[in-house]
Amino acid sequence: MFLTTVNLAKAKSKTVLVQMMSAAGTGYFFNTKRNRLTEKMVMRKHDPIVGKHVLFFEKRKIRSI
């Protein structure tokens, strides 16, 4: 009887943790989850440093969840 090693492929996660950076240039950011197969995220949310709603752009991927 022969024993062989079998390499099983890891399952890819469906979600990704990303960093959202304020477009106002204040340096304020937050982390959120998004679907792995969708395009880069853009959302409008409150920036507490400026004190009003601004656009937040996806800056970088942090890790897969």
All heavy atoms as a GROMACS GRO file, in nm:
protein
  527
    1MET      N    1   0.084  -0.118   0.000
    1MET     CA    2   0.000   0.000   0.000
    1MET      C    3   0.089   0.124   0.000
    1MET      O    4   0.179   0.138   0.079
    1MET     CB    5  -0.088  -0.001   0.125
    1MET     CG    6  -0.185   0.110   0.127
    1MET     SD    7  -0.320   0.075   0.235
    1MET     CE    8  -0.276   0.168   0.377
    2PHE      N    9   0.060   0.216  -0.093
    2PHE     CA   10   0.140   0.338  -0.105
    2PHE      C   11   0.065   0.455  -0.045
    2PHE      O   12  -0.054   0.474  -0.070
    2PHE     CB   13   0.170   0.367  -0.252
    2PHE     CG   14   0.253   0.261  -0.317
    2PHE    CD1   15   0.197   0.166  -0.400
    2PHE    CD2   16   0.391   0.256  -0.294
    2PHE    CE1   17   0.273   0.068  -0.459
    2PHE    CE2   18   0.468   0.159  -0.352
    2PHE     CZ   19   0.411   0.064  -0.436
    3LEU      N   20   0.136   0.534   0.033
    3LEU     CA   21   0.078   0.656   0.090
    3LEU      C   22   0.134   0.776   0.015
    3LEU      O   23   0.255   0.791   0.001
    3LEU     CB   24   0.112   0.668   0.238
    3LEU     CG   25   0.055   0.558   0.327
    3LEU    CD1   26   0.105   0.576   0.469
    3LEU    CD2   27  -0.096   0.562   0.325
    4THR      N   28   0.046   0.860  -0.033
    4THR     CA   29   0.089   0.980  -0.104
    4THR      C   30   0.027   1.102  -0.038
    4THR      O   31  -0.079   1.092   0.025
    4THR     CB   32   0.047   0.976  -0.252
    4THR    OG1   33  -0.096   0.967  -0.258
    4THR    CG2   34   0.108   0.859  -0.324
    5THR      N   35   0.093   1.213  -0.053
    5THR     CA   36   0.038   1.336   0.002
    5THR      C   37  -0.046   1.404  -0.106
    5THR      O   38  -0.010   1.406  -0.224
    5THR     CB   39   0.149   1.433   0.046
    5THR    OG1   40   0.231   1.461  -0.066
    5THR    CG2   41   0.232   1.372   0.157
    6VAL      N   42  -0.157   1.454  -0.065
    6VAL     CA   43  -0.248   1.522  -0.156
    6VAL      C   44  -0.258   1.668  -0.114
    6VAL      O   45  -0.288   1.698   0.001
    6VAL     CB   46  -0.388   1.456  -0.154
    6VAL    CG1   47  -0.483   1.531  -0.244
    6VAL    CG2   48  -0.379   1.311  -0.193
    7ASN      N   49  -0.230   1.757  -0.205
    7ASN     CA   50  -0.244   1.900  -0.176
    7ASN      C   51  -0.385   1.944  -0.208
    7ASN      O   52  -0.426   1.943  -0.324
    7ASN     CB   53  -0.143   1.982  -0.257
    7ASN     CG   54  -0.002   1.956  -0.212
    7ASN    OD1   55   0.020   1.920  -0.098
    7ASN    ND2   56   0.092   1.975  -0.302
    8LEU      N   57  -0.457   1.983  -0.106
    8LEU     CA   58  -0.593   2.032  -0.126
    8LEU      C   59  -0.589   2.184  -0.135
    8LEU      O   60  -0.521   2.251  -0.058
    8LEU     CB   61  -0.682   1.989  -0.010
    8LEU     CG   62  -0.699   1.838   0.008
    8LEU    CD1   63  -0.781   1.809   0.133
    8LEU    CD2   64  -0.764   1.777  -0.114
    9ALA      N   65  -0.662   2.240  -0.229
    9ALA     CA   66  -0.666   2.384  -0.245
    9ALA      C   67  -0.746   2.447  -0.133
    9ALA      O   68  -0.850   2.394  -0.091
    9ALA     CB   69  -0.727   2.419  -0.380
   10LYS      N   70  -0.698   2.560  -0.083
   10LYS     CA   71  -0.771   2.632   0.021
   10LYS      C   72  -0.890   2.703  -0.042
   10LYS      O   73  -0.881   2.755  -0.154
   10LYS     CB   74  -0.682   2.736   0.087
   10LYS     CG   75  -0.577   2.678   0.177
   10LYS     CD   76  -0.505   2.791   0.247
   10LYS     CE   77  -0.399   2.737   0.339
   10LYS     NZ   78  -0.327   2.846   0.407
   11ALA      N   79  -0.998   2.707   0.030
   11ALA     CA   80  -1.116   2.778  -0.018
   11ALA      C   81  -1.093   2.928  -0.002
   11ALA      O   82  -1.041   2.974   0.099
   11ALA     CB   83  -1.239   2.736   0.061
   12LYS      N   84  -1.129   3.007  -0.104
   12LYS     CA   85  -1.112   3.151  -0.096
   12LYS      C   86  -1.231   3.210  -0.021
   12LYS      O   87  -1.344   3.166  -0.035
   12LYS     CB   88  -1.103   3.212  -0.235
   12LYS     CG   89  -0.976   3.177  -0.305
   12LYS     CD   90  -0.960   3.258  -0.431
   12LYS     CE   91  -0.827   3.226  -0.495
   12LYS     NZ   92  -0.804   3.305  -0.614
   13SER      N   93  -1.202   3.310   0.060
   13SER     CA   94  -1.308   3.372   0.137
   13SER      C   95  -1.395   3.459   0.046
   13SER      O   96  -1.351   3.506  -0.059
   13SER     CB   97  -1.250   3.458   0.248
   13SER     OG   98  -1.179   3.566   0.193
   14LYS      N   99  -1.517   3.484   0.089
   14LYS     CA  100  -1.611   3.563   0.009
   14LYS      C  101  -1.604   3.711   0.041
   14LYS      O  102  -1.645   3.794  -0.038
   14LYS     CB  103  -1.753   3.513   0.032
   14LYS     CG  104  -1.777   3.376  -0.025
   14LYS     CD  105  -1.920   3.333  -0.009
   14LYS     CE  106  -1.941   3.196  -0.068
   14LYS     NZ  107  -2.078   3.150  -0.054
   15THR      N  108  -1.551   3.746   0.158
   15THR     CA  109  -1.544   3.886   0.198
   15THR      C  110  -1.400   3.930   0.222
   15THR      O  111  -1.313   3.848   0.252
   15THR     CB  112  -1.627   3.911   0.325
   15THR    OG1  113  -1.579   3.825   0.428
   15THR    CG2  114  -1.773   3.888   0.301
   16VAL      N  115  -1.379   4.061   0.211
   16VAL     CA  116  -1.248   4.121   0.230
   16VAL      C  117  -1.263   4.239   0.324
   16VAL      O  118  -1.359   4.316   0.314
   16VAL     CB  119  -1.192   4.169   0.094
   16VAL    CG1  120  -1.061   4.243   0.113
   16VAL    CG2  121  -1.173   4.054   0.000
   17LEU      N  122  -1.169   4.256   0.416
   17LEU     CA  123  -1.167   4.371   0.505
   17LEU      C  124  -1.084   4.480   0.438
   17LEU      O  125  -0.969   4.457   0.400
   17LEU     CB  126  -1.104   4.333   0.639
   17LEU     CG  127  -1.110   4.436   0.750
   17LEU    CD1  128  -1.255   4.457   0.792
   17LEU    CD2  129  -1.027   4.391   0.868
   18VAL      N  130  -1.144   4.599   0.417
   18VAL     CA  131  -1.077   4.708   0.347
   18VAL      C  132  -1.076   4.834   0.432
   18VAL      O  133  -1.159   4.852   0.521
   18VAL     CB  134  -1.145   4.738   0.211
   18VAL    CG1  135  -1.130   4.624   0.115
   18VAL    CG2  136  -1.290   4.774   0.229
   19GLN      N  137  -0.979   4.922   0.404
   19GLN     CA  138  -0.967   5.049   0.473
   19GLN      C  139  -1.027   5.158   0.386
   19GLN      O  140  -0.990   5.173   0.269
   19GLN     CB  141  -0.820   5.079   0.501
   19GLN     CG  142  -0.799   5.204   0.583
   19GLN     CD  143  -0.652   5.232   0.605
   19GLN    OE1  144  -0.574   5.231   0.511
   19GLN    NE2  145  -0.616   5.255   0.729
   20MET      N  146  -1.120   5.236   0.442
   20MET     CA  147  -1.184   5.346   0.372
   20MET      C  148  -1.125   5.478   0.422
   20MET      O  149  -1.124   5.504   0.542
   20MET     CB  150  -1.335   5.345   0.398
   20MET     CG  151  -1.404   5.216   0.360
   20MET     SD  152  -1.405   5.184   0.186
   20MET     CE  153  -1.524   5.302   0.130
   21MET      N  154  -1.073   5.560   0.329
   21MET     CA  155  -1.006   5.685   0.364
   21MET      C  156  -1.091   5.804   0.320
   21MET      O  157  -1.149   5.803   0.211
   21MET     CB  158  -0.870   5.690   0.294
   21MET     CG  159  -0.788   5.813   0.325
   21MET     SD  160  -0.734   5.826   0.495
   21MET     CE  161  -0.601   5.709   0.496
   22SER      N  162  -1.097   5.907   0.404
   22SER     CA  163  -1.176   6.026   0.376
   22SER      C  164  -1.117   6.105   0.259
   22SER      O  165  -0.995   6.124   0.250
   22SER     CB  166  -1.180   6.115   0.500
   22SER     OG  167  -1.243   6.237   0.471
   23ALA      N  168  -1.204   6.153   0.171
   23ALA     CA  169  -1.161   6.234   0.057
   23ALA      C  170  -1.134   6.378   0.098
   23ALA      O  171  -1.077   6.454   0.020
   23ALA     CB  172  -1.267   6.230  -0.053
   24ALA      N  173  -1.171   6.416   0.221
   24ALA     CA  174  -1.149   6.553   0.267
   24ALA      C  175  -1.003   6.579   0.302
   24ALA      O  176  -0.964   6.693   0.324
   24ALA     CB  177  -1.238   6.580   0.389
   25GLY      N  178  -0.922   6.474   0.309
   25GLY     CA  179  -0.780   6.491   0.337
   25GLY      C  180  -0.748   6.507   0.485
   25GLY      O  181  -0.641   6.558   0.519
   26THR      N  182  -0.838   6.465   0.572
   26THR     CA  183  -0.817   6.479   0.716
   26THR      C  184  -0.736   6.365   0.774
   26THR      O  185  -0.689   6.374   0.886
   26THR     CB  186  -0.951   6.486   0.789
   26THR    OG1  187  -1.025   6.366   0.761
   26THR    CG2  188  -1.032   6.605   0.746
   27GLY      N  189  -0.723   6.254   0.699
   27GLY     CA  190  -0.654   6.137   0.752
   27GLY      C  191  -0.745   6.042   0.826
   27GLY      O  192  -0.701   5.939   0.876
   28TYR      N  193  -0.874   6.078   0.837
   28TYR     CA  194  -0.970   5.991   0.906
   28TYR      C  195  -1.002   5.871   0.818
   28TYR      O  196  -1.022   5.884   0.698
   28TYR     CB  197  -1.098   6.069   0.937
   28TYR     CG  198  -1.201   5.988   1.012
   28TYR    CD1  199  -1.186   5.961   1.147
   28TYR    CD2  200  -1.312   5.938   0.948
   28TYR    CE1  201  -1.279   5.886   1.216
   28TYR    CE2  202  -1.406   5.863   1.015
   28TYR     CZ  203  -1.388   5.837   1.150
   28TYR     OH  204  -1.481   5.762   1.217
   29PHE      N  205  -1.004   5.752   0.879
   29PHE     CA  206  -1.038   5.631   0.805
   29PHE      C  207  -1.114   5.536   0.895
   29PHE      O  208  -1.116   5.552   1.018
   29PHE     CB  209  -0.910   5.563   0.751
   29PHE     CG  210  -0.822   5.505   0.858
   29PHE    CD1  211  -0.836   5.374   0.899
   29PHE    CD2  212  -0.724   5.583   0.917
   29PHE    CE1  213  -0.755   5.320   0.997
   29PHE    CE2  214  -0.642   5.531   1.015
   29PHE     CZ  215  -0.658   5.398   1.055
   30PHE      N  216  -1.177   5.437   0.834
   30PHE     CA  217  -1.242   5.328   0.907
   30PHE      C  218  -1.231   5.203   0.823
   30PHE      O  219  -1.203   5.208   0.704
   30PHE     CB  220  -1.388   5.362   0.941
   30PHE     CG  221  -1.478   5.373   0.822
   30PHE    CD1  222  -1.552   5.265   0.779
   30PHE    CD2  223  -1.488   5.493   0.753
   30PHE    CE1  224  -1.635   5.274   0.668
   30PHE    CE2  225  -1.571   5.504   0.642
   30PHE     CZ  226  -1.644   5.395   0.601
   31ASN      N  227  -1.249   5.089   0.888
   31ASN     CA  228  -1.241   4.960   0.820
   31ASN      C  229  -1.381   4.904   0.802
   31ASN      O  230  -1.467   4.919   0.888
   31ASN     CB  231  -1.158   4.862   0.902
   31ASN     CG  232  -1.018   4.912   0.925
   31ASN    OD1  233  -0.963   4.983   0.843
   31ASN    ND2  234  -0.959   4.876   1.037
   32THR      N  235  -1.403   4.839   0.688
   32THR     CA  236  -1.533   4.778   0.660
   32THR      C  237  -1.514   4.654   0.574
   32THR      O  238  -1.407   4.633   0.518
   32THR     CB  239  -1.626   4.880   0.590
   32THR    OG1  240  -1.756   4.824   0.579
   32THR    CG2  241  -1.575   4.915   0.452
   33LYS      N  242  -1.618   4.574   0.567
   33LYS     CA  243  -1.614   4.453   0.485
   33LYS      C  244  -1.684   4.478   0.353
   33LYS      O  245  -1.778   4.556   0.346
   33LYS     CB  246  -1.688   4.337   0.556
   33LYS     CG  247  -1.620   4.288   0.679
   33LYS     CD  248  -1.682   4.160   0.731
   33LYS     CE  249  -1.828   4.179   0.768
   33LYS     NZ  250  -1.886   4.061   0.832
   34ARG      N  251  -1.635   4.410   0.248
   34ARG     CA  252  -1.704   4.413   0.120
   34ARG      C  253  -1.690   4.277   0.054
   34ARG      O  254  -1.602   4.198   0.088
   34ARG     CB  255  -1.651   4.524   0.029
   34ARG     CG  256  -1.516   4.495  -0.031
   34ARG     CD  257  -1.489   4.586  -0.149
   34ARG     NE  258  -1.352   4.582  -0.190
   34ARG     CZ  259  -1.300   4.494  -0.276
   34ARG    NH1  260  -1.378   4.400  -0.327
   34ARG    NH2  261  -1.173   4.496  -0.309
   35ASN      N  262  -1.776   4.252  -0.043
   35ASN     CA  263  -1.773   4.128  -0.118
   35ASN      C  264  -1.643   4.124  -0.200
   35ASN      O  265  -1.600   4.224  -0.257
   35ASN     CB  266  -1.894   4.120  -0.211
   35ASN     CG  267  -1.914   3.983  -0.268
   35ASN    OD1  268  -1.820   3.904  -0.274
   35ASN    ND2  269  -2.035   3.954  -0.311
   36ARG      N  270  -1.581   4.009  -0.206
   36ARG     CA  271  -1.451   3.994  -0.272
   36ARG      C  272  -1.457   4.020  -0.422
   36ARG      O  273  -1.362   4.070  -0.482
   36ARG     CB  274  -1.399   3.852  -0.245
   36ARG     CG  275  -1.259   3.829  -0.286
   36ARG     CD  276  -1.219   3.688  -0.244
   36ARG     NE  277  -1.106   3.646  -0.323
   36ARG     CZ  278  -1.113   3.596  -0.445
   36ARG    NH1  279  -1.229   3.580  -0.502
   36ARG    NH2  280  -1.005   3.562  -0.510
   37LEU      N  281  -1.568   3.989  -0.485
   37LEU     CA  282  -1.578   3.997  -0.630
   37LEU      C  283  -1.629   4.131  -0.681
   37LEU      O  284  -1.629   4.155  -0.802
   37LEU     CB  285  -1.669   3.885  -0.681
   37LEU     CG  286  -1.622   3.743  -0.648
   37LEU    CD1  287  -1.725   3.642  -0.694
   37LEU    CD2  288  -1.487   3.715  -0.709
   38THR      N  289  -1.670   4.221  -0.593
   38THR     CA  290  -1.721   4.351  -0.637
   38THR      C  291  -1.607   4.448  -0.664
   38THR      O  292  -1.493   4.424  -0.626
   38THR     CB  293  -1.816   4.413  -0.533
   38THR    OG1  294  -1.745   4.427  -0.410
   38THR    CG2  295  -1.939   4.327  -0.512
   39GLU      N  296  -1.640   4.560  -0.727
   39GLU     CA  297  -1.540   4.663  -0.755
   39GLU      C  298  -1.506   4.740  -0.627
   39GLU      O  299  -1.570   4.722  -0.524
   39GLU     CB  300  -1.593   4.759  -0.861
   39GLU     CG  301  -1.616   4.692  -0.995
   39GLU     CD  302  -1.673   4.789  -1.097
   39GLU    OE1  303  -1.688   4.908  -1.064
   39GLU    OE2  304  -1.701   4.744  -1.208
   40LYS      N  305  -1.407   4.830  -0.637
   40LYS     CA  306  -1.366   4.907  -0.520
   40LYS      C  307  -1.482   4.992  -0.471
   40LYS      O  308  -1.559   5.047  -0.549
   40LYS     CB  309  -1.246   4.995  -0.554
   40LYS     CG  310  -1.119   4.915  -0.569
   40LYS     CD  311  -1.000   5.005  -0.561
   40LYS     CE  312  -0.875   4.920  -0.554
   40LYS     NZ  313  -0.758   4.998  -0.520
   41MET      N  314  -1.489   5.007  -0.340
   41MET     CA  315  -1.600   5.072  -0.274
   41MET      C  316  -1.581   5.224  -0.265
   41MET      O  317  -1.470   5.272  -0.244
   41MET     CB  318  -1.607   5.018  -0.131
   41MET     CG  319  -1.739   4.980  -0.082
   41MET     SD  320  -1.714   4.910   0.082
   41MET     CE  321  -1.879   4.872   0.118
   42VAL      N  322  -1.691   5.298  -0.282
   42VAL     CA  323  -1.697   5.442  -0.256
   42VAL      C  324  -1.827   5.467  -0.182
   42VAL      O  325  -1.932   5.420  -0.226
   42VAL     CB  326  -1.695   5.524  -0.387
   42VAL    CG1  327  -1.709   5.672  -0.357
   42VAL    CG2  328  -1.569   5.497  -0.466
   43MET      N  329  -1.820   5.536  -0.069
   43MET     CA  330  -1.943   5.563   0.006
   43MET      C  331  -1.938   5.702   0.068
   43MET      O  332  -1.830   5.759   0.085
   43MET     CB  333  -1.968   5.457   0.114
   43MET     CG  334  -1.863   5.446   0.219
   43MET     SD  335  -1.902   5.336   0.358
   43MET     CE  336  -1.988   5.204   0.286
   44ARG      N  337  -2.054   5.754   0.099
   44ARG     CA  338  -2.067   5.886   0.162
   44ARG      C  339  -2.101   5.864   0.308
   44ARG      O  340  -2.200   5.799   0.340
   44ARG     CB  341  -2.177   5.965   0.092
   44ARG     CG  342  -2.190   6.106   0.138
   44ARG     CD  343  -2.286   6.180   0.048
   44ARG     NE  344  -2.305   6.316   0.093
   44ARG     CZ  345  -2.410   6.357   0.164
   44ARG    NH1  346  -2.505   6.273   0.195
   44ARG    NH2  347  -2.418   6.482   0.203
   45LYS      N  348  -2.017   5.918   0.395
   45LYS     CA  349  -2.035   5.897   0.538
   45LYS      C  350  -1.984   6.020   0.613
   45LYS      O  351  -1.913   6.103   0.558
   45LYS     CB  352  -1.957   5.772   0.580
   45LYS     CG  353  -2.005   5.708   0.706
   45LYS     CD  354  -1.945   5.571   0.724
   45LYS     CE  355  -1.988   5.518   0.859
   45LYS     NZ  356  -1.939   5.388   0.887
   46HIS      N  357  -2.016   6.030   0.741
   46HIS     CA  358  -1.980   6.145   0.822
   46HIS      C  359  -1.833   6.139   0.863
   46HIS      O  360  -1.785   6.038   0.913
   46HIS     CB  361  -2.068   6.150   0.947
   46HIS     CG  362  -2.046   6.272   1.030
   46HIS    ND1  363  -1.962   6.273   1.138
   46HIS    CD2  364  -2.093   6.398   1.019
   46HIS    CE1  365  -1.961   6.393   1.192
   46HIS    NE2  366  -2.040   6.471   1.121
   47ASP      N  367  -1.761   6.250   0.841
   47ASP     CA  368  -1.622   6.265   0.886
   47ASP      C  369  -1.624   6.355   1.009
   47ASP      O  370  -1.653   6.475   0.999
   47ASP     CB  371  -1.536   6.326   0.775
   47ASP     CG  372  -1.388   6.330   0.808
   47ASP    OD1  373  -1.353   6.316   0.927
   47ASP    OD2  374  -1.308   6.348   0.716
   48PRO      N  375  -1.592   6.303   1.128
   48PRO     CA  376  -1.603   6.383   1.250
   48PRO      C  377  -1.500   6.496   1.259
   48PRO      O  378  -1.523   6.593   1.331
   48PRO     CB  379  -1.582   6.280   1.361
   48PRO     CG  380  -1.510   6.167   1.298
   48PRO     CD  381  -1.552   6.166   1.155
   49ILE      N  382  -1.391   6.488   1.186
   49ILE     CA  383  -1.290   6.595   1.191
   49ILE      C  384  -1.338   6.719   1.117
   49ILE      O  385  -1.325   6.831   1.165
   49ILE     CB  386  -1.155   6.543   1.135
   49ILE    CG1  387  -1.106   6.428   1.222
   49ILE    CG2  388  -1.052   6.654   1.130
   49ILE    CD1  389  -0.985   6.356   1.169
   50VAL      N  390  -1.401   6.699   0.999
   50VAL     CA  391  -1.456   6.810   0.922
   50VAL      C  392  -1.593   6.849   0.977
   50VAL      O  393  -1.631   6.964   0.974
   50VAL     CB  394  -1.469   6.770   0.772
   50VAL    CG1  395  -1.531   6.881   0.691
   50VAL    CG2  396  -1.334   6.734   0.715
   51GLY      N  397  -1.667   6.750   1.025
   51GLY     CA  398  -1.799   6.775   1.081
   51GLY      C  399  -1.912   6.769   0.980
   51GLY      O  400  -2.018   6.826   1.002
   52LYS      N  401  -1.888   6.705   0.865
   52LYS     CA  402  -1.995   6.688   0.767
   52LYS      C  403  -1.973   6.561   0.686
   52LYS      O  404  -1.871   6.494   0.702
   52LYS     CB  405  -2.004   6.810   0.674
   52LYS     CG  406  -1.878   6.843   0.600
   52LYS     CD  407  -1.901   6.969   0.519
   52LYS     CE  408  -1.774   7.015   0.451
   52LYS     NZ  409  -1.794   7.137   0.374
   53HIS      N  410  -2.069   6.530   0.599
   53HIS     CA  411  -2.060   6.410   0.517
   53HIS      C  412  -1.964   6.433   0.401
   53HIS      O  413  -1.970   6.538   0.335
   53HIS     CB  414  -2.198   6.372   0.463
   53HIS     CG  415  -2.283   6.301   0.562
   53HIS    ND1  416  -2.353   6.366   0.660
   53HIS    CD2  417  -2.306   6.169   0.580
   53HIS    CE1  418  -2.417   6.277   0.733
   53HIS    NE2  419  -2.391   6.157   0.687
   54VAL      N  420  -1.877   6.337   0.379
   54VAL     CA  421  -1.780   6.342   0.268
   54VAL      C  422  -1.773   6.203   0.205
   54VAL      O  423  -1.824   6.106   0.260
   54VAL     CB  424  -1.640   6.385   0.315
   54VAL    CG1  425  -1.640   6.528   0.366
   54VAL    CG2  426  -1.584   6.291   0.418
   55LEU      N  427  -1.708   6.196   0.089
   55LEU     CA  428  -1.687   6.067   0.024
   55LEU      C  429  -1.571   5.993   0.090
   55LEU      O  430  -1.472   6.054   0.130
   55LEU     CB  431  -1.657   6.086  -0.124
   55LEU     CG  432  -1.773   6.125  -0.214
   55LEU    CD1  433  -1.722   6.148  -0.355
   55LEU    CD2  434  -1.880   6.019  -0.213
   56PHE      N  435  -1.584   5.863   0.098
   56PHE     CA  436  -1.478   5.776   0.147
   56PHE      C  437  -1.444   5.679   0.035
   56PHE      O  438  -1.532   5.617  -0.023
   56PHE     CB  439  -1.523   5.699   0.270
   56PHE     CG  440  -1.520   5.780   0.397
   56PHE    CD1  441  -1.624   5.863   0.430
   56PHE    CD2  442  -1.412   5.773   0.481
   56PHE    CE1  443  -1.622   5.939   0.545
   56PHE    CE2  444  -1.408   5.846   0.598
   56PHE     CZ  445  -1.513   5.930   0.630
   57PHE      N  446  -1.314   5.669   0.004
   57PHE     CA  447  -1.266   5.581  -0.100
   57PHE      C  448  -1.190   5.465  -0.039
   57PHE      O  449  -1.123   5.481   0.062
   57PHE     CB  450  -1.175   5.656  -0.198
   57PHE     CG  451  -1.245   5.762  -0.276
   57PHE    CD1  452  -1.237   5.895  -0.238
   57PHE    CD2  453  -1.320   5.728  -0.387
   57PHE    CE1  454  -1.302   5.994  -0.310
   57PHE    CE2  455  -1.386   5.826  -0.460
   57PHE     CZ  456  -1.376   5.958  -0.421
   58GLU      N  457  -1.199   5.350  -0.103
   58GLU     CA  458  -1.125   5.232  -0.058
   58GLU      C  459  -0.977   5.255  -0.085
   58GLU      O  460  -0.935   5.276  -0.198
   58GLU     CB  461  -1.174   5.108  -0.132
   58GLU     CG  462  -1.105   4.983  -0.090
   58GLU     CD  463  -1.156   4.861  -0.163
   58GLU    OE1  464  -1.274   4.858  -0.198
   58GLU    OE2  465  -1.074   4.770  -0.184
   59LYS      N  466  -0.897   5.252   0.021
   59LYS     CA  467  -0.754   5.278   0.006
   59LYS      C  468  -0.677   5.149  -0.016
   59LYS      O  469  -0.597   5.139  -0.108
   59LYS     CB  470  -0.700   5.351   0.129
   59LYS     CG  471  -0.555   5.386   0.117
   59LYS     CD  472  -0.507   5.462   0.237
   59LYS     CE  473  -0.358   5.494   0.221
   59LYS     NZ  474  -0.304   5.556   0.340
   60ARG      N  475  -0.700   5.049   0.069
   60ARG     CA  476  -0.624   4.925   0.057
   60ARG      C  477  -0.699   4.809   0.119
   60ARG      O  478  -0.786   4.827   0.202
   60ARG     CB  479  -0.487   4.937   0.120
   60ARG     CG  480  -0.489   4.953   0.270
   60ARG     CD  481  -0.350   4.977   0.324
   60ARG     NE  482  -0.354   4.987   0.469
   60ARG     CZ  483  -0.315   4.892   0.552
   60ARG    NH1  484  -0.269   4.779   0.506
   60ARG    NH2  485  -0.322   4.909   0.682
   61LYS      N  486  -0.662   4.690   0.076
   61LYS     CA  487  -0.717   4.567   0.132
   61LYS      C  488  -0.635   4.532   0.255
   61LYS      O  489  -0.512   4.530   0.251
   61LYS     CB  490  -0.708   4.456   0.028
   61LYS     CG  491  -0.754   4.322   0.075
   61LYS     CD  492  -0.737   4.221  -0.034
   61LYS     CE  493  -0.677   4.096   0.025
   61LYS     NZ  494  -0.657   3.990  -0.069
   62ILE      N  495  -0.702   4.503   0.366
   62ILE     CA  496  -0.632   4.469   0.489
   62ILE      C  497  -0.609   4.319   0.496
   62ILE      O  498  -0.497   4.272   0.513
   62ILE     CB  499  -0.709   4.520   0.612
   62ILE    CG1  500  -0.715   4.672   0.607
   62ILE    CG2  501  -0.644   4.474   0.740
   62ILE    CD1  502  -0.802   4.734   0.709
   63ARG      N  503  -0.718   4.241   0.482
   63ARG     CA  504  -0.705   4.095   0.482
   63ARG      C  505  -0.835   4.032   0.438
   63ARG      O  506  -0.939   4.095   0.436
   63ARG     CB  507  -0.664   4.042   0.620
   63ARG     CG  508  -0.772   4.057   0.725
   63ARG     CD  509  -0.722   4.006   0.859
   63ARG     NE  510  -0.826   4.024   0.957
   63ARG     CZ  511  -0.890   3.922   1.017
   63ARG    NH1  512  -0.860   3.799   0.986
   63ARG    NH2  513  -0.984   3.945   1.104
   64SER      N  514  -0.828   3.903   0.406
   64SER     CA  515  -0.947   3.827   0.373
   64SER      C  516  -1.011   3.776   0.501
   64SER      O  517  -0.941   3.742   0.596
   64SER     CB  518  -0.912   3.709   0.283
   64SER     OG  519  -0.861   3.754   0.162
   65ILE      N  520  -1.142   3.772   0.501
   65ILE     CA  521  -1.214   3.724   0.620
   65ILE      C  522  -1.278   3.590   0.589
   65ILE      O  523  -1.338   3.572   0.490
   65ILE     CB  524  -1.321   3.826   0.664
   65ILE    CG1  525  -1.253   3.955   0.700
   65ILE    CG2  526  -1.401   3.772   0.779
   65ILE    CD1  527  -1.347   4.064   0.738
   0.00000   0.00000   0.00000
